[in-house]
Amino acid sequence: MSDRKTDKNGPLAGLKVLDLSRVLAGPWATQVLADFGAEVWKIEKPGDGDDTRKWGKSIVPSNIGEDSEKLTAYYLCANRGKYSLAIDIKSPQGQKIICALVAKADILVENFKVGNLAKYGLDYTSLSALNPKLIYCSITGFGQTGPFADQAGYDAMIQASAGLMSITGEPDGPPQKVGVAVSDLMTGMYAVTAILAALYHRDKTGRGQQIDLSLFDTQVGWLANQGMDYLTSKKIPKRFGSAHPSIVPYQPMRSSDQPFMLAIGNDRQFERCCEVIELPLLSGDERFNTNNRRMQNRILLIQLLEEIFLTKSSKHWLELLGKERIPCGPINNLEQVFEHPQIKARNTCFTLSHSEHGEIPQIANPVKFSETPIHYQKLAPDLGQDTKQVLAEQLSFSDSEMAELIKLNVI
């Protein structure tokens, strides 16, 4: 066992993040920053909080009254490790508090409609004058410029309008969205990478900057091979269900009991697959001996393969193919996923304590640092639970000052 010591504070320890975002893209980004060691102050509207506190079944009731918002699975998934401050940014006193926190912050993340924060003096131009080193990340549906800049954007409409739904679904069925909010999640991850790049630039120049990031741009950007195929061919891609448009066979295969996923990535893998299922002549057939030819004869090839696969169970084929390292896998439901031995071996699931409701399950950040491993210490917060603590520690507010602000409904 190594005696090498590791840093328990995380690689971003010492950075302070002011999080004015809500729902998913922004909170996902700031949760990653929190996981990596940054101190994240999540600003929420008093009484209401983040929209996702209302989305879905409540896991943990609020500690500020039956009618107040609660911790739901949706809120819990994107707000771990943060400090919740309930501050009314529409009030002059609330704006003054935000400006004081900006002076101490390294990063600000917001997802208000274009121009909305300027009404409160909380736009980039105003705040960068207070703190020239501030990295200000703006996340919107369509960006800060262009004819759609003033329109709101939610994940489902972005999946639709940016093309993802048109290539998702069965060939003879309607377009479908992906089962999780991938446009939001990818925008959150792009926000993290952009913020880290801006931090590197700041280290060299001493200057902060604004990051203009949109869900629409992000979704178009990660159309990846599908987008490039269209641009180079001008042919509108078809839906292939769970099959791959450019690789064959790369799709679910039926067996005698349930389907499994077969993901052949090259001609050698196809040759080995044919040997395993005792159809060695198939890989030498001129109709199937290259990927391009398999694409041209996709329907016939899948029929021939499934005639064999339908004779035995998926477990039989997964064991046989797996021994030869042919890419394949079961199609697991979430119960099977979270019982997977790899999940347990990698500590992908863990719990964090809630003061009143015990241990709450969590899904770990997938990043494994060798020198600065992630240490999870704080569950997603109740609404406003850290307001007094942060204002006292960061801005030296007295109890009487905070009592007055509470009386005015500012905090």
N, C-alpha and C positions, 0 to 999 in steps of 0.2 A: 504493500500500500504506500502511495506517495506521501512524503511529508511536506510537500509544497503547499504553502499557505495561499489562500485565495481571498480576494476582496469581497466582503459581504455587503458592500454598499452599492454595487452595480456600476457598470461603465459610465452611466450618466449621472452619478451621484454629484450633488452640488448644483445641478441645473434646476431652475424653477420655471414651471409652465403654468400659464394662466389659461384655463380652458373655458371658453365661452361657447362651446359647441354643444349640441344635443343630438339625440337619436343615435346614429350609428357611425357614419364615416369619420367625423371628428373625434367622438369618444373612443372609437377603435384605435385611432392614431395615438391619442393621449394615454390610453391604457398601455400600449406598447412602451411608450416613453416612461410611464410609471414602473412597469415591469423591469425596465433597464436601469432604474435607480433614480429617475428624476422625481422631484416633488411637484405634484400636480394639484393645483387649486381649481376645482370645478365650480364654476359660478352658475347657480340655478335660481330660477324665479321663486321668491317666497310663496309658499302655499301650493304651488303647482309643480315646480321642479321640471326635470327632463321629461319630455313626452313619453319616453319608454317606461317611466314608472307606472303608467296606466296600461301598457301593452301586455296583455296576457294575464295569466293567473298569478296572484300575489304569492311570493315565497316567504317573505318576511314582512310582517305588518310594520307600519311606521310607528315611531315612538312619540309622535307629536299629535296624536289624535286620530280617531276612527275615520274621519272624513279626509284626512290628508293622504298624499300619495304614498305608495308602498314600494318595496323592493320586489320587482318581478324578475323572472328568468331573463327577459330581454335586457333589463337594466343591469342585472348582475353580470351578464356576459361581456360588457364593454366598459365597466367602470371600477374595476378592481384597483386598489392601491392609491385611490384619489382622496382628496379632502374636499368635502362638500361645503360650500359657502352659499347661503341663501341671501342674495343681495338684489335689490330692485335697481337695475341699471337705468330705468327710466327716470328715476329721481335724481336731482342734483347731488344729494348726499351720496347716493349709490355710485354715481359717476365719479365723484371725488375719491371714493374708496378704490374703485377700479384703477384710476390713474395712479394712486399711491402704490398699488400692488404692481402695476406695470413698471414703475421705477425700479422695482426689485426683481422683475422677471427677466428671463432670457428668451422665452418663447411665448407667443400668444396664438391660440388656435380658435377660430370662429367660423360659424357657418350660417350667418345671417344673410338675408337677401341683400343684393348689391345696393350699397348706399345707406342701408338702415342704421348702421352704427355711426355714420357721420352725424346723424341727428343728435347723438349723445356725446359727440366729441371723442368717440372711441374708435375712429377709423385709423388706418395706418398713418396717414399724413399727420394727424394730431398726436398720436402716441409715439411715433418715431421722433418727434420733436422733443418729447419728454425723455425718451430713452433711445438714442441713435443706434444702440447695439441690439435692439429688439428684432427678433425674427417673428414675423407676423404672417401666419398661414391662414389664408381665406379659402374656405371650401364652399362651393355653390353648385347648383345644378348645371349651369351652362357657362360659368366663368364671368369675369369682371367686364368683358367687352363682347361685342357682337349683338345681333338683333334679338337673341333670346336671353340676354344677360339678366333681364328683370323677372324671368320666370322661375318659379320654384321647381325643384327637382327631387323626386323620390325614386328609390331604387327600381321599383317595378316599371315606372314609366321610362326610366333611363335604359333598362334592359330592352324595352320595346323600341324606343326611338333611336337608340344607338346600334341596333342591328342584332343584338345577342339572341333575342327571341326568334328572329327569323331563321336562325340556324339551329334552334333547339326544339326538339320534339320529334315524333315519329313522322316518316315521310308522307303518310296519308292522313296525318292528324293536324290539328291547329298548332300554331306557334305556342311555345311554352316558356315561362320564366324558369330560372334555376331555383332550386329548393331553398337556398339561403340568399341573403342580399349581397350578391357578389360584387355588384357595382359599387356599393357603399364600402364593402370590406377592402376591395382593391384600391379605392380612392384613399382610404385610411392608411394603407401600406405605402402608397406613393407619397402620402403626406409625411410619413416617418422618414423615408429616404430623402425627400426634399429638405426636410428640417435638418437632418444630419449633414447634408451637403452644405446647407447655408451656415451651419455652425462651423464647419471646416473653413469656409470662406471668411467668416467673421474672425476666426482665429488668426488668419493671415492678414486681414485688412482692418479689423476693428469695427467693421460696419455690419449692421443688420440689413434685412431686406424683407420685402413682401413676397409671399408665394401665392400665386393665383392658380388654384387647382379646381377643376370641375369634374363632376361625375360623368358628364357627357364625353368630355375629352378623354377621361380615363377609360371608359368603356370602349370607345373607338380605338384607343391606343392598344388595348389588350385583346382586340379581335385577332391579333397575331397572324398566324398562317392563313386564317380565313380571310382576313382583310387584305393581306398581300396577294392571295390567290385571285381575289376579285380585281385588285388594281392592275395586276399583270395580264389577266385574261379578259376582264370586263364581263365575265360570266357570273350571274348571281348564284351563290352557293345554295344547294338544296339541303333539306333536313335529312339526317341519316339516323335519327333516334340515338341509340347508344353506340352505333357503329362509327368508325373513324372515316372521314371523307377521303383521306389520302393513303391509308394503310389498311391492308386486307391480309388475313382476318384479324380484326381488332374490334371485338364486340362481344356482347353476351351470347353464349351458346347454350342451347337447350340440352338437358340430359334426361335421364329416366325419371328424376324426381324434381330438380329445380335448376334454373340456369346458373351458369358461372361465367366469369369474365375471362376471355382469351385475348391476349395482347401481343400478337406476333409483330416484332419490330423490324425484322430483316429476313432475307432469303435463307440464311443459315438456320435461323430459328424455325422457319417454316419447314425446312428439310428435316430437322430433328423432331418436330411435332408429328410429321407424317410417319416417321420411323416408330415413334412411341405408340401411335394409334394403329400401327401395322398397315399403313397405306403408303409404303415407300415410293411407289411409282407415281404417286400424285405430285410429289415435288419436282419430278422430272418432266411432267406433262407440259408441253409448250403453252398451254392455256394458263398455267399457274406457276411457272418456274421463275418469274420475276414479279415484283410488287405491282408494276404497271399492268402486267397481264392479269394478275389476280384482281386488280381494280376493274378491268374491263369485263371480267367474268365472275364478278362478285357473287351474284345470285346463285349460279351453278355451284361454285366452290362451297358456299355456306351450306347448300343442300347436301352435298357429298359429305362434308364434315359432320353435319348434324345426324346423318344416317348412322354414323358410328357412335357419336356421343350419346344418342338416345338409347343405346343398348345398355348403358351402365349409369350409375349414380354420379352426381357431381363430386362427391367425396372421392370416389374411385379415380376420376380423371384428374382432380386436383393433386392427389398424391402421386399419381403416375407422371404427370407433366412436371410437377414440382421437383421430383427427383432429378429430372434432366434440366432443371433451371430454365424451363420454358415459362415465360411470363404469363401467369394466370392467377386468379383469386376468386374467393367466394363473394357473392353480393350480399353483404351483411346488413341487417337492420341495426339500429342504434344500440339495442340491448347486446347484440353480438359484438358490436364495435367495442363497447366499454367493458366487455368481458374478455377481450382479446389479450393473449399473453404478452404481446408487444407493448400494449398500453400499460400493463402492470410493470413490466421490466423497465420501461422508460419513465415511470412516474408521471404519466400524462394526466392522471387524475389525482387530485388531492383535496383537502378541505381547509377552510378558514373559519375561524370562530366568530360567531355573533354573540354579543353580550347577553341577549335574552333567549336566543333560539338555537344555541349550540352550533354544531358543525354544519357548514354549508358547502356543498361540493363545488369544485372549480375544475376548469380545463386549463392545463398549463400552457404557457407560451412555448412554442416549438423550438425556440433558439436555446442551444446549450453552449454557454461560454466556458472555456477551460479556466480562465483566470478570474472572471467576475460572474460566477453563477448567480442566477436569479433567486432572490429570497423573497417569498411572498409573505407579507406581514399584515395586509389590510384588506378586508372585504370591501366591496362596493358600499359606499356610505349611505346612511339614512339622510334624508333631505336636511341640509343645514347643520348637520351634527358637529361640524368643525369650524363654524363661523367664528365663534368667540375665541377659540384657541388660536386660529391663524391671525385674526385681527390683533389679538393681544401680543402674539410673538413677533409678527412681522411689522406691525404699525403702531405698537405700544398703546393700543386703545385701552382705556380704563373700563372697569365694570359699569360705572355711571354713564360713560359715553355710549357704551353698547346698549345699556338699558333704555336710553333716550332714543336710539335708532330703532330699537325693537318697538317702542311705543309709537313711532312714526311709520312703522311697517317698511322701513328701509332694509332691515335685515331680519 
